[in-house]
C-alpha cells in the first residue's frame, strides 16, 4: 500500500517537472532567436519573440531586453513600461547594474517623451492655427463670392432696367416720328387741297366782271392761299421733325451703345442700352 502511494505521488509530480523542463528549453530557444533578431536590427520582431520567451518562463532580464528592443524601434512608451516592469519584478538576485541602467533609461525616456509631447502640442497648435487660417480664408472667399454674386445680380438688374428704358425711349421716339409724319402728310394734303381751291378762286377772280365778284374772289383766294401755305409750312416742319426723331437704327440690343441725333436737332446725343 505504501509502495502504491509513492508511485501515485511520482505520477502526480512528474508532469509539472516535465512541463517546466520543456518551458525552460522553449524559453532558451526563444531567447536565442530574440538575440539573433536583435543583432539583425529586426527590433520589433525581437521584442515579440522575447515576449513569448517571457511567457514561457518569466525572467526579469528578458523584460530588460524587451525594453531595449522597443527603445531601438523608437516606441518610447512601450520601452519605458517594460523598464518599469523589470524594475518592479527585480529581486535581490537581479544584477544591480541592470537595475541602475533601467532607472537611468526610465529617466531618459521620460524626458524624451515629455519633449515629444511638447513638440506634439506645438505641432497640434500650429496645425490648428493653419486650419483656422484656412477656414478664415475660405469664409472670406465665400463672402467675397457672395458679394460678387450680389453685385452681379444688381448689375444685371440695372442693365435690364437701362435696357427697358432704352426700349421705351426707342418706342416713344419712333411713335413721335410717326405722329409727326402723319401730321406732315395731313398738313401737306391740306395745303394741296386749299392750294387747288385758291387756284380755282383765282380763276373766278380773273373771270369776274363786277367789282363785288372780284373782291369776293380775291378774299377767297387770299384765305385759301394762306391756309395752303400754312399747311405746307406745318407739313414741312413736321416732316423735318419726323426725319430727326425717327431712329436711324433698329431697336437697341443689350450691351449696345450708339450715337443718335438728339431730339429737335439740338446736337448729338448718346443712346445706351444694356
DRENPA-3360 file (N, C-alpha, C; in nm, 2 decimals, always signed):
BEGIN
1 = XXXXXXXX = +0.08/-0.12/+0.00/+0.00/+0.00/+0.00/+0.09/+0.12/+0.00 ~ +0.19/+0.12/+0.08/+0.28/+0.23/+0.08/+0.35/+0.25/-0.05 ~ +0.38/+0.14/-0.11/+0.45/+0.15/-0.24/+0.36/+0.21/-0.35 ~ +0.23/+0.18/-0.34/+0.13/+0.23/-0.44/+0.12/+0.38/-0.42 ~ +0.12/+0.43/-0.30/+0.11/+0.57/-0.27/+0.23/+0.65/-0.33 ~ +0.35/+0.59/-0.31/+0.47/+0.65/-0.37/+0.47/+0.66/-0.52 ~ +0.42/+0.56/-0.58/+0.40/+0.56/-0.73/+0.31/+0.67/-0.77 ~ +0.19/+0.68/-0.71/+0.09/+0.79/-0.74/+0.15/+0.92/-0.72;
9 = XXXXXXXX = +0.23/+0.94/-0.61/+0.29/+1.07/-0.59/+0.39/+1.11/-0.70 ~ +0.46/+1.01/-0.74/+0.56/+1.03/-0.85/+0.49/+1.07/-0.98 ~ +0.38/+1.00/-1.01/+0.30/+1.03/-1.13/+0.24/+1.17/-1.12 ~ +0.20/+1.21/-1.00/+0.14/+1.35/-0.99/+0.25/+1.46/-1.00 ~ +0.37/+1.43/-0.96/+0.47/+1.53/-0.96/+0.55/+1.53/-1.10 ~ +0.55/+1.42/-1.17/+0.63/+1.42/-1.29/+0.58/+1.51/-1.40 ~ +0.45/+1.53/-1.43/+0.41/+1.62/-1.54/+0.45/+1.76/-1.51 ~ +0.44/+1.83/-1.39/+0.49/+1.96/-1.38/+0.63/+1.98/-1.40;
17 = XXXXXXXX = +0.71/+1.88/-1.36/+0.85/+1.89/-1.38/+0.89/+1.88/-1.53 ~ +0.82/+1.79/-1.60/+0.85/+1.78/-1.74/+0.80/+1.91/-1.81 ~ +0.69/+1.97/-1.77/+0.64/+2.09/-1.83/+0.74/+2.20/-1.81 ~ +0.80/+2.21/-1.68/+0.90/+2.31/-1.65/+1.02/+2.30/-1.74 ~ +1.06/+2.17/-1.76/+1.18/+2.15/-1.84/+1.16/+2.19/-1.98 ~ +1.03/+2.15/-2.03/+1.00/+2.19/-2.17/+0.99/+2.35/-2.18 ~ +0.94/+2.41/-2.08/+0.93/+2.56/-2.08/+1.06/+2.63/-2.08 ~ +1.16/+2.57/-2.00/+1.29/+2.63/-2.00/+1.36/+2.61/-2.13;
25 = XXXXXXXX = +1.34/+2.49/-2.19/+1.40/+2.47/-2.32/+1.35/+2.56/-2.42 ~ +1.21/+2.57/-2.42/+1.15/+2.66/-2.52/+1.19/+2.81/-2.50 ~ +1.21/+2.85/-2.37/+1.25/+2.98/-2.34/+1.39/+3.01/-2.39 ~ +1.48/+2.91/-2.37/+1.62/+2.93/-2.42/+1.62/+2.95/-2.57 ~ +1.54/+2.87/-2.64/+1.54/+2.88/-2.79/+1.48/+3.02/-2.83 ~ +1.38/+3.06/-2.76/+1.32/+3.19/-2.80/+1.41/+3.30/-2.77 ~ +1.48/+3.29/-2.65/+1.58/+3.40/-2.62/+1.69/+3.41/-2.72 ~ +1.74/+3.29/-2.76/+1.84/+3.29/-2.87/+1.79/+3.35/-3.00;
33 = XXXXXXXX = +1.67/+3.31/-3.04/+1.61/+3.37/-3.16/+1.59/+3.52/-3.14 ~ +1.55/+3.57/-3.02/+1.54/+3.71/-3.00/+1.67/+3.78/-3.01 ~ +1.78/+3.72/-2.96/+1.91/+3.78/-2.97/+1.95/+3.79/-3.12 ~ +1.92/+3.68/-3.20/+1.96/+3.69/-3.34/+1.88/+3.80/-3.41 ~ +1.75/+3.81/-3.38/+1.68/+3.92/-3.45/+1.72/+4.06/-3.40 ~ +1.76/+4.07/-3.28/+1.82/+4.20/-3.23/+1.94/+4.23/-3.30 ~ +2.03/+4.13/-3.32/+2.16/+4.16/-3.39/+2.13/+4.19/-3.53 ~ +2.03/+4.14/-3.59/+1.99/+4.17/-3.73/+1.92/+4.30/-3.74;
41 = XXXXXXXX = +1.90/+4.37/-3.63/+1.83/+4.50/-3.62/+1.68/+4.49/-3.66 ~ +1.63/+4.37/-3.64/+1.49/+4.35/-3.65/+1.42/+4.36/-3.51 ~ +1.42/+4.48/-3.46/+1.40/+4.50/-3.32/+1.26/+4.47/-3.27 ~ +1.16/+4.50/-3.36/+1.02/+4.47/-3.32/+1.00/+4.32/-3.32 ~ +1.05/+4.25/-3.41/+1.03/+4.11/-3.41/+1.11/+4.05/-3.29 ~ +1.22/+4.11/-3.26/+1.30/+4.06/-3.14/+1.22/+4.08/-3.02 ~ +1.15/+4.19/-3.01/+1.07/+4.22/-2.89/+0.95/+4.12/-2.88 ~ +0.89/+4.09/-2.99/+0.78/+4.00/-2.99/+0.82/+3.86/-2.95;
49 = XXXXXXXX = +0.94/+3.82/-3.00/+1.00/+3.68/-2.97/+1.03/+3.68/-2.82 ~ +1.09/+3.78/-2.77/+1.13/+3.78/-2.63/+1.01/+3.78/-2.54 ~ +0.90/+3.84/-2.58/+0.77/+3.84/-2.51/+0.73/+3.69/-2.49 ~ +0.74/+3.62/-2.60/+0.70/+3.48/-2.60/+0.79/+3.40/-2.50 ~ +0.92/+3.44/-2.50/+1.01/+3.37/-2.41/+0.98/+3.40/-2.26 ~ +0.94/+3.52/-2.24/+0.90/+3.56/-2.10/+0.77/+3.49/-2.06 ~ +0.68/+3.47/-2.15/+0.56/+3.40/-2.12/+0.59/+3.25/-2.09 ~ +0.69/+3.20/-2.17/+0.72/+3.06/-2.14/+0.78/+3.04/-2.01;
57 = XXXXXXXX = +0.87/+3.13/-1.96/+0.93/+3.12/-1.83/+0.97/+3.26/-1.79 ~ +0.89/+3.33/-1.70/+0.92/+3.46/-1.67/+1.06/+3.48/-1.61 ~ +1.13/+3.58/-1.66/+1.27/+3.62/-1.61/+1.28/+3.77/-1.63 ~ +1.31/+3.84/-1.52/+1.32/+3.99/-1.53/+1.42/+4.03/-1.63 ~ +1.52/+3.96/-1.66/+1.62/+4.00/-1.76/+1.57/+4.01/-1.90 ~ +1.47/+3.92/-1.92/+1.40/+3.92/-2.05/+1.33/+4.05/-2.07 ~ +1.26/+4.10/-1.96/+1.19/+4.23/-1.97/+1.29/+4.34/-2.00 ~ +1.41/+4.34/-1.95/+1.51/+4.44/-1.98/+1.54/+4.44/-2.12;
65 = XXXXXXXX = +1.56/+4.32/-2.18/+1.60/+4.31/-2.32/+1.48/+4.35/-2.41 ~ +1.36/+4.32/-2.37/+1.24/+4.37/-2.44/+1.24/+4.52/-2.44 ~ +1.27/+4.58/-2.33/+1.27/+4.73/-2.32/+1.37/+4.79/-2.41 ~ +1.49/+4.73/-2.42/+1.59/+4.77/-2.51/+1.55/+4.76/-2.66 ~ +1.48/+4.65/-2.69/+1.44/+4.64/-2.83/+1.34/+4.74/-2.87 ~ +1.24/+4.77/-2.78/+1.14/+4.87/-2.81/+1.21/+5.01/-2.82 ~ +1.31/+5.03/-2.74/+1.38/+5.16/-2.74/+1.45/+5.18/-2.88 ~ +1.50/+5.07/-2.93/+1.57/+5.08/-3.06/+1.46/+5.10/-3.17;
73 = XXXXXXXX = +1.35/+5.05/-3.15/+1.24/+5.07/-3.25/+1.19/+5.22/-3.25 ~ +1.20/+5.28/-3.13/+1.15/+5.42/-3.12/+1.02/+5.43/-3.04 ~ +0.97/+5.31/-3.00/+0.85/+5.31/-2.92/+0.88/+5.34/-2.77 ~ +0.90/+5.47/-2.74/+0.95/+5.51/-2.61/+0.86/+5.47/-2.50 ~ +0.73/+5.48/-2.51/+0.64/+5.45/-2.41/+0.64/+5.30/-2.37 ~ +0.64/+5.22/-2.48/+0.64/+5.07/-2.45/+0.77/+5.03/-2.39 ~ +0.88/+5.10/-2.43/+1.01/+5.07/-2.37/+1.01/+5.11/-2.23 ~ +0.96/+5.22/-2.19/+0.96/+5.27/-2.05/+0.87/+5.18/-1.97;
81 = XXXXXXXX = +0.76/+5.13/-2.02/+0.67/+5.04/-1.95/+0.75/+4.91/-1.91 ~ +0.83/+4.86/-2.01/+0.90/+4.73/-1.98/+1.02/+4.75/-1.89 ~ +1.08/+4.87/-1.89/+1.18/+4.90/-1.80/+1.13/+4.91/-1.65 ~ +1.01/+4.97/-1.64/+0.94/+4.98/-1.51/+0.90/+4.84/-1.46 ~ +0.85/+4.76/-1.55/+0.81/+4.63/-1.52/+0.94/+4.55/-1.47 ~ +1.05/+4.57/-1.54/+1.17/+4.50/-1.50/+1.21/+4.54/-1.36 ~ +1.20/+4.68/-1.33/+1.24/+4.73/-1.20/+1.15/+4.67/-1.09 ~ +1.02/+4.67/-1.12/+0.93/+4.62/-1.02/+0.94/+4.47/-0.99;
89 = XXXXXXXX = +0.98/+4.39/-1.09/+0.99/+4.25/-1.07/+1.13/+4.20/-1.03 ~ +1.22/+4.29/-1.03/+1.36/+4.26/-0.99/+1.37/+4.21/-0.84 ~ +1.46/+4.13/-0.81/+1.48/+4.08/-0.68/+1.62/+4.10/-0.64 ~ +1.66/+4.06/-0.52/+1.80/+4.07/-0.48/+1.90/+4.00/-0.56 ~ +1.85/+3.90/-0.64/+1.94/+3.83/-0.72/+1.96/+3.89/-0.86 ~ +1.88/+4.00/-0.89/+1.90/+4.07/-1.02/+2.02/+4.15/-1.01 ~ +2.09/+4.15/-1.13/+2.21/+4.23/-1.14/+2.18/+4.38/-1.11 ~ +2.24/+4.44/-1.00/+2.21/+4.58/-0.97/+2.25/+4.67/-1.08;
97 = XXXXXXXX = +2.35/+4.64/-1.16/+2.39/+4.73/-1.27/+2.28/+4.74/-1.37 ~ +2.21/+4.63/-1.40/+2.09/+4.64/-1.49/+1.98/+4.72/-1.43 ~ +1.96/+4.71/-1.30/+1.86/+4.79/-1.23/+1.89/+4.93/-1.24 ~ +2.02/+4.97/-1.22/+2.06/+5.11/-1.23/+2.04/+5.16/-1.37 ~ +2.08/+5.08/-1.47/+2.07/+5.12/-1.61/+1.92/+5.14/-1.64 ~ +1.84/+5.05/-1.59/+1.69/+5.06/-1.61/+1.64/+5.19/-1.56 ~ +1.68/+5.23/-1.44/+1.63/+5.36/-1.38/+1.68/+5.47/-1.46 ~ +1.81/+5.47/-1.51/+1.86/+5.58/-1.59/+1.78/+5.58/-1.72;
105 = XXXXXXXX = +1.75/+5.46/-1.78/+1.68/+5.46/-1.90/+1.54/+5.52/-1.89 ~ +1.47/+5.49/-1.77/+1.34/+5.54/-1.75/+1.34/+5.69/-1.74 ~ +1.44/+5.75/-1.67/+1.45/+5.90/-1.66/+1.48/+5.96/-1.80 ~ +1.57/+5.89/-1.88/+1.60/+5.94/-2.01/+1.47/+5.94/-2.10 ~ +1.40/+5.83/-2.10/+1.28/+5.81/-2.18/+1.17/+5.91/-2.14 ~ +1.16/+5.93/-2.01/+1.06/+6.03/-1.96/+1.09/+6.17/-2.02 ~ +1.21/+6.21/-2.02/+1.25/+6.34/-2.07/+1.22/+6.34/-2.22 ~ +1.25/+6.23/-2.29/+1.23/+6.23/-2.43/+1.08/+6.23/-2.46;
113 = XXXXXXXX = +1.00/+6.16/-2.38/+0.86/+6.15/-2.40/+0.80/+6.29/-2.37 ~ +0.84/+6.36/-2.27/+0.79/+6.49/-2.24/+0.83/+6.59/-2.35 ~ +0.95/+6.58/-2.41/+0.99/+6.66/-2.52/+0.90/+6.63/-2.64 ~ +0.88/+6.50/-2.66/+0.79/+6.46/-2.77/+0.65/+6.51/-2.76 ~ +0.60/+6.51/-2.64/+0.46/+6.56/-2.61/+0.46/+6.71/-2.63 ~ +0.56/+6.78/-2.59/+0.57/+6.92/-2.61/+0.57/+6.96/-2.76 ~ +0.65/+6.88/-2.83/+0.66/+6.90/-2.98/+0.53/+6.87/-3.04 ~ +0.46/+6.76/-2.99/+0.33/+6.73/-3.05/+0.23/+6.84/-3.02;
121 = XXXXXXXX = +0.24/+6.90/-2.90/+0.15/+7.01/-2.86/+0.17/+7.13/-2.96 ~ +0.30/+7.15/-2.98/+0.34/+7.26/-3.07/+0.29/+7.24/-3.21 ~ +0.31/+7.11/-3.26/+0.26/+7.07/-3.39/+0.11/+7.08/-3.40 ~ +0.04/+7.04/-3.30/-0.11/+7.05/-3.30/-0.15/+7.19/-3.30 ~ -0.08/+7.28/-3.22/-0.12/+7.42/-3.22/-0.09/+7.48/-3.35 ~ +0.02/+7.45/-3.42/+0.05/+7.50/-3.55/-0.05/+7.45/-3.65 ~ -0.09/+7.32/-3.64/-0.19/+7.27/-3.73/-0.32/+7.34/-3.71 ~ -0.36/+7.36/-3.59/-0.48/+7.43/-3.56/-0.48/+7.57/-3.61;
129 = XXXXXXXX = -0.36/+7.64/-3.60/-0.35/+7.78/-3.65/-0.37/+7.78/-3.80 ~ -0.30/+7.69/-3.87/-0.31/+7.68/-4.01/-0.45/+7.65/-4.05 ~ -0.52/+7.56/-3.98/-0.66/+7.52/-4.01/-0.75/+7.64/-3.99 ~ -0.73/+7.71/-3.88/-0.81/+7.83/-3.86/-0.79/+7.94/-3.97 ~ -0.66/+7.95/-4.01/-0.64/+8.05/-4.12/-0.70/+8.00/-4.25 ~ -0.69/+7.87/-4.27/-0.76/+7.82/-4.39/-0.91/+7.84/-4.39 ~ -0.97/+7.81/-4.27/-1.11/+7.83/-4.25/-1.15/+7.98/-4.27 ~ -1.07/+8.07/-4.21/-1.09/+8.21/-4.23/-1.08/+8.25/-4.37;
137 = XXXXXXXX = -0.98/+8.20/-4.44/-0.96/+8.23/-4.58/-1.08/+8.18/-4.67 ~ -1.12/+8.06/-4.63/-1.24/+8.00/-4.70/-1.36/+8.08/-4.68 ~ -1.39/+8.12/-4.56/-1.50/+8.20/-4.53/-1.50/+8.34/-4.60 ~ -1.38/+8.40/-4.60/-1.36/+8.53/-4.67/-1.39/+8.51/-4.82 ~ -1.33/+8.40/-4.87/-1.36/+8.38/-5.02/-1.50/+8.36/-5.05 ~ -1.57/+8.28/-4.96/-1.71/+8.26/-4.98/-1.79/+8.39/-4.96 ~ -1.75/+8.48/-4.87/-1.81/+8.61/-4.85/-1.79/+8.70/-4.97 ~ -1.66/+8.69/-5.03/-1.64/+8.77/-5.15/-1.71/+8.72/-5.27;
145 = XXXXXXXX = -1.73/+8.59/-5.28/-1.80/+8.53/-5.39/-1.95/+8.57/-5.37 ~ -2.00/+8.57/-5.25/-2.14/+8.61/-5.23/-2.16/+8.76/-5.26 ~ -2.06/+8.84/-5.22/-2.07/+8.99/-5.26/-2.06/+9.01/-5.41 ~ -1.97/+8.93/-5.47/-1.96/+8.94/-5.62/-2.09/+8.90/-5.69 ~ -2.15/+8.79/-5.63/-2.27/+8.74/-5.69/-2.39/+8.84/-5.68 ~ -2.40/+8.90/-5.56/-2.50/+9.00/-5.54/-2.47/+9.13/-5.63 ~ -2.34/+9.16/-5.64/-2.31/+9.28/-5.73/-2.35/+9.25/-5.87 ~ -2.32/+9.12/-5.91/-2.35/+9.08/-6.05/-2.51/+9.08/-6.07;
153 = XXXXXXXX = -2.58/+9.03/-5.97/-2.72/+9.03/-5.98/-2.78/+9.18/-5.99 ~ -2.72/+9.27/-5.91/-2.76/+9.41/-5.91/-2.73/+9.47/-6.04 ~ -2.61/+9.44/-6.09/-2.57/+9.49/-6.22/-2.66/+9.45/-6.33 ~ -2.70/+9.32/-6.33/-2.79/+9.27/-6.43/-2.92/+9.33/-6.42 ~ -2.97/+9.36/-6.29/-3.10/+9.43/-6.28/-3.09/+9.57/-6.34 ~ -2.98/+9.64/-6.31/-2.96/+9.77/-6.36/-2.95/+9.77/-6.51 ~ -2.88/+9.67/-6.56/-2.87/+9.66/-6.71/-3.00/+9.64/-6.77 ~ -3.08/+9.55/-6.71/-3.21/+9.52/-6.76/-3.30/+9.64/-6.75;
161 = XXXXXXXX = -3.29/+9.72/-6.64/-3.37/+9.84/-6.63/-3.33/+9.94/-6.74 ~ -3.19/+9.96/-6.76/-3.15/+10.05/-6.86/-3.19/+10.01/-7.00 ~ -3.19/+9.88/-7.02/-3.23/+9.82/-7.15/-3.38/+9.85/-7.17 ~ -3.46/+9.83/-7.07/-3.60/+9.86/-7.08/-3.63/+10.01/-7.10 ~ -3.55/+10.09/-7.03/-3.57/+10.24/-7.06/-3.53/+10.27/-7.20 ~ -3.42/+10.21/-7.25/-3.38/+10.24/-7.39/-3.49/+10.19/-7.49 ~ -3.55/+10.07/-7.46/-3.65/+10.02/-7.54/-3.77/+10.12/-7.54 ~ -3.81/+10.16/-7.42/-3.93/+10.25/-7.41/-3.90/+10.39/-7.49;
169 = XXXXXXXX = -3.77/+10.43/-7.47/-3.73/+10.56/-7.54/-3.74/+10.54/-7.69 ~ -3.69/+10.43/-7.73/-3.69/+10.40/-7.88/-3.84/+10.39/-7.93 ~ -3.92/+10.33/-7.85/-4.06/+10.32/-7.89/-4.13/+10.46/-7.90 ~ -4.10/+10.54/-7.79/-4.16/+10.67/-7.78/-4.11/+10.76/-7.90 ~ -3.98/+10.75/-7.92/-3.92/+10.84/-8.03/-3.98/+10.79/-8.16 ~ -3.99/+10.67/-8.18/-4.04/+10.61/-8.31/-4.19/+10.65/-8.33 ~ -4.27/+10.64/-8.22/-4.41/+10.68/-8.22/-4.42/+10.83/-8.26 ~ -4.34/+10.91/-8.19/-4.34/+11.06/-8.21/-4.31/+11.09/-8.36;
177 = XXXXXXXX = -4.21/+11.01/-8.41/-4.17/+11.04/-8.55/-4.29/+11.00/-8.65 ~ -4.36/+10.89/-8.61/-4.47/+10.85/-8.69/-4.59/+10.95/-8.68 ~ -4.61/+11.01/-8.56/-4.71/+11.11/-8.54/-4.68/+11.23/-8.62 ~ -4.55/+11.28/-8.62/-4.51/+11.39/-8.69/-4.52/+11.37/-8.84 ~ -4.49/+11.24/-8.88/-4.50/+11.21/-9.02/-4.65/+11.22/-9.07 ~ -4.74/+11.17/-8.98/-4.88/+11.18/-9.01/-4.93/+11.32/-9.02 ~ -4.88/+11.40/-8.92/-4.91/+11.55/-8.93/-4.86/+11.61/-9.05 ~ -4.74/+11.57/-9.09/-4.68/+11.62/-9.21/-4.76/+11.59/-9.34;
185 = XXXXXXXX = -4.80/+11.46/-9.35/-4.88/+11.42/-9.46/-5.02/+11.49/-9.46 ~ -5.08/+11.50/-9.34/-5.21/+11.57/-9.33/-5.20/+11.71/-9.37 ~ -5.09/+11.78/-9.32/-5.07/+11.92/-9.35/-5.05/+11.95/-9.49 ~ -4.96/+11.86/-9.55/-4.93/+11.88/-9.70/-5.06/+11.86/-9.78 ~ -5.14/+11.75/-9.74/-5.26/+11.73/-9.81/-5.35/+11.84/-9.80 ~ -5.36/+11.90/-9.68/-5.45/+12.02/-9.66/-5.40/+12.14/-9.74 ~ -5.26/+12.15/-9.75/-5.20/+12.26/-9.83/-5.24/+12.24/-9.97 ~ -5.23/+12.12/-10.02/-5.26/+12.09/-10.16/-5.41/+12.12/-10.19;
193 = XXXXXXXX = -5.49/+12.07/-10.10/-5.64/+12.09/-10.12/-5.67/+12.24/-10.13 ~ -5.62/+12.32/-10.03/-5.65/+12.46/-10.03/-5.58/+12.53/-10.14 ~ -5.46/+12.48/-10.18/-5.39/+12.54/-10.29/-5.48/+12.53/-10.42 ~ -5.54/+12.41/-10.44/-5.62/+12.39/-10.56/-5.74/+12.49/-10.55 ~ -5.80/+12.49/-10.43/-5.91/+12.58/-10.41/-5.87/+12.73/-10.43 ~ -5.75/+12.76/-10.39/-5.70/+12.90/-10.41/-5.69/+12.93/-10.56 ~ -5.64/+12.82/-10.64/-5.63/+12.84/-10.78/-5.76/+12.86/-10.85 ~ -5.86/+12.78/-10.80/-6.00/+12.80/-10.86/-6.05/+12.94/-10.82;
201 = XXXXXXXX = -6.03/+12.98/-10.70/-6.07/+13.12/-10.66/-6.00/+13.22/-10.75 ~ -5.88/+13.20/-10.78/-5.81/+13.29/-10.87/-5.87/+13.30/-11.01 ~ -5.91/+13.18/-11.06/-5.97/+13.18/-11.19/-6.10/+13.25/-11.19 ~ -6.18/+13.24/-11.07/-6.30/+13.31/-11.06/-6.28/+13.46/-11.06 ~ -6.17/+13.50/-10.99/-6.13/+13.64/-10.98/-6.10/+13.69/-11.12 ~ -6.03/+13.61/-11.20/-5.99/+13.66/-11.33/-6.12/+13.67/-11.42 ~ -6.21/+13.58/-11.40/-6.33/+13.57/-11.48/-6.44/+13.67/-11.44 ~ -6.43/+13.72/-11.32/-6.54/+13.81/-11.27/-6.53/+13.94/-11.34;
209 = XXXXXXXX = -6.65/+14.00/-11.37/-6.66/+14.13/-11.44/-6.71/+14.24/-11.35 ~ -6.76/+14.20/-11.24/-6.81/+14.30/-11.15/-6.72/+14.32/-11.03 ~ -6.71/+14.44/-10.98/-6.62/+14.47/-10.87/-6.65/+14.38/-10.75 ~ -6.78/+14.37/-10.72/-6.81/+14.29/-10.60/-6.77/+14.14/-10.61 ~ -6.78/+14.09/-10.73/-6.74/+13.95/-10.75/-6.59/+13.93/-10.74 ~ -6.52/+14.04/-10.80/-6.37/+14.03/-10.79/-6.33/+14.04/-10.65 ~ -6.39/+14.13/-10.57/-6.34/+14.14/-10.43/-6.37/+14.01/-10.35 ~ -6.48/+13.95/-10.37/-6.51/+13.82/-10.31/-6.42/+13.71/-10.35;
217 = XXXXXXXX = -6.39/+13.70/-10.48/-6.29/+13.60/-10.53/-6.15/+13.63/-10.47 ~ -6.12/+13.76/-10.46/-5.98/+13.79/-10.41/-5.97/+13.75/-10.26 ~ -6.07/+13.78/-10.19/-6.07/+13.74/-10.05/-6.06/+13.59/-10.03 ~ -6.14/+13.52/-10.11/-6.14/+13.37/-10.11/-6.00/+13.32/-10.15 ~ -5.94/+13.38/-10.25/-5.81/+13.34/-10.30/-5.70/+13.36/-10.19 ~ -5.71/+13.48/-10.13/-5.61/+13.50/-10.02/-5.62/+13.41/-9.90 ~ -5.75/+13.39/-9.86/-5.77/+13.30/-9.75/-5.73/+13.15/-9.77 ~ -5.77/+13.10/-9.89/-5.73/+12.97/-9.92/-5.58/+12.95/-9.94;
225 = XXXXXXXX = -5.52/+13.05/-10.00/-5.37/+13.05/-10.03/-5.30/+13.06/-9.89 ~ -5.35/+13.14/-9.80/-5.29/+13.14/-9.66/-5.30/+13.00/-9.59 ~ -5.42/+12.94/-9.60/-5.43/+12.81/-9.54/-5.34/+12.71/-9.61 ~ -5.33/+12.72/-9.74/-5.24/+12.63/-9.82/-5.10/+12.65/-9.78 ~ -5.05/+12.77/-9.77/-4.91/+12.80/-9.72/-4.89/+12.75/-9.58 ~ -4.99/+12.77/-9.50/-4.97/+12.72/-9.36/-4.96/+12.57/-9.36 ~ -5.05/+12.51/-9.43/-5.04/+12.36/-9.44/-4.91/+12.31/-9.49 ~ -4.86/+12.38/-9.60/-4.73/+12.33/-9.65/-4.62/+12.36/-9.55;
233 = XXXXXXXX = -4.62/+12.47/-9.47/-4.52/+12.50/-9.37/-4.52/+12.40/-9.26 ~ -4.65/+12.38/-9.21/-4.66/+12.28/-9.10/-4.61/+12.14/-9.15 ~ -4.65/+12.11/-9.27/-4.62/+11.98/-9.32/-4.47/+11.96/-9.33 ~ -4.40/+12.07/-9.38/-4.25/+12.07/-9.39/-4.19/+12.06/-9.26 ~ -4.23/+12.14/-9.16/-4.18/+12.13/-9.03/-4.20/+11.99/-8.96 ~ -4.32/+11.94/-8.98/-4.35/+11.81/-8.92/-4.26/+11.70/-8.99 ~ -4.24/+11.72/-9.12/-4.16/+11.62/-9.19/-4.01/+11.62/-9.14 ~ -3.96/+11.75/-9.12/-3.82/+11.76/-9.07/-3.81/+11.70/-8.93;
241 = XXXXXXXX = -3.92/+11.73/-8.85/-3.92/+11.67/-8.71/-3.92/+11.52/-8.71 ~ -4.00/+11.47/-8.80/-4.01/+11.32/-8.81/-3.88/+11.26/-8.86 ~ -3.82/+11.33/-8.95/-3.69/+11.27/-9.00/-3.58/+11.28/-8.89 ~ -3.59/+11.38/-8.81/-3.49/+11.40/-8.70/-3.52/+11.29/-8.59 ~ -3.64/+11.28/-8.55/-3.68/+11.19/-8.44/-3.67/+11.04/-8.48 ~ -3.70/+11.01/-8.61/-3.71/+10.86/-8.64/-3.57/+10.80/-8.62 ~ -3.57/+10.69/-8.54/-3.44/+10.62/-8.51/-3.37/+10.58/-8.64 ~ -3.24/+10.60/-8.65/-3.16/+10.57/-8.77/-3.12/+10.42/-8.77;
249 = XXXXXXXX = -3.14/+10.35/-8.65/-3.11/+10.21/-8.65/-3.23/+10.14/-8.59 ~ -3.21/+10.01/-8.58/-3.32/+9.93/-8.52/-3.33/+9.94/-8.37 ~ -3.41/+9.86/-8.31/-3.43/+9.86/-8.17/-3.30/+9.84/-8.09 ~ -3.27/+9.90/-7.98/-3.15/+9.88/-7.91/-3.13/+9.74/-7.86 ~ -3.01/+9.68/-7.87/-2.99/+9.55/-7.82/-2.91/+9.56/-7.69 ~ -2.91/+9.46/-7.61/-2.84/+9.46/-7.48/-2.69/+9.47/-7.50 ~ -2.63/+9.57/-7.42/-2.49/+9.59/-7.44/-2.45/+9.68/-7.55 ~ -2.55/+9.74/-7.62/-2.52/+9.82/-7.74/-2.52/+9.97/-7.70;
257 = XXXXXXXX = -2.42/+10.04/-7.75/-2.40/+10.18/-7.73/-2.39/+10.24/-7.87 ~ -2.47/+10.34/-7.90/-2.46/+10.41/-8.03/-2.49/+10.55/-8.02 ~ -2.44/+10.63/-8.11/-2.47/+10.77/-8.12/-2.60/+10.80/-8.20 ~ -2.68/+10.89/-8.14/-2.81/+10.92/-8.21/-2.82/+11.07/-8.21 ~ -2.90/+11.12/-8.30/-2.93/+11.26/-8.31/-3.03/+11.30/-8.20 ~ -2.99/+11.40/-8.12/-3.08/+11.44/-8.01/-3.21/+11.49/-8.07 ~ -3.32/+11.48/-7.99/-3.45/+11.53/-8.03/-3.44/+11.68/-8.07 ~ -3.52/+11.72/-8.17/-3.54/+11.85/-8.22/-3.41/+11.91/-8.27;
265 = XXXXXXXX = -3.32/+11.82/-8.31/-3.19/+11.86/-8.38/-3.10/+11.94/-8.29 ~ -3.11/+11.93/-8.16/-3.02/+12.01/-8.07/-2.89/+11.94/-8.05 ~ -2.81/+11.91/-8.15/-2.68/+11.85/-8.13/-2.70/+11.70/-8.12 ~ -2.59/+11.63/-8.09/-2.58/+11.49/-8.09/-2.60/+11.44/-7.94 ~ -2.67/+11.32/-7.93/-2.69/+11.26/-7.80/-2.64/+11.12/-7.81 ~ -2.62/+11.05/-7.69/-2.57/+10.91/-7.69/-2.69/+10.83/-7.63 ~ -2.72/+10.73/-7.70/-2.82/+10.63/-7.65/-2.75/+10.51/-7.61 ~ -2.78/+10.46/-7.49/-2.71/+10.34/-7.44/-2.81/+10.24/-7.40;
273 = XX = -2.79/+10.12/-7.44/-2.88/+10.01/-7.39/-2.79/+9.90/-7.34 ~ -2.85/+9.83/-7.25/-2.77/+9.72/-7.19/-2.84/+9.59/-7.20;
% end
